[in-house]
Amino acid sequence: MNGRVGEMLVILLVVLILFGAGKLPQVMRDLGKGVRAFREGMNDQSNNNNNDTNNKD
């Protein structure tokens, strides 16, 4: 677990250097929106596959 904490700190430091402290909240917000959209897309695709399977019967 300590390795993961260290990795996260390094990633956070790199992001902070690249984007600066002022833009960091916006970057994290956009990242969260992207992850949420990806998950919703995966769920929609899964639901569509289930509907297609049910329609074939």
PyMOL commands that set and color helices and strands:
alter all, ss='L'
color gray80, all
select helices_A, chain A and resi 2-56
alter helices_A, ss='H'
color red, helices_A
deselect
rebuild
show_as cartoon
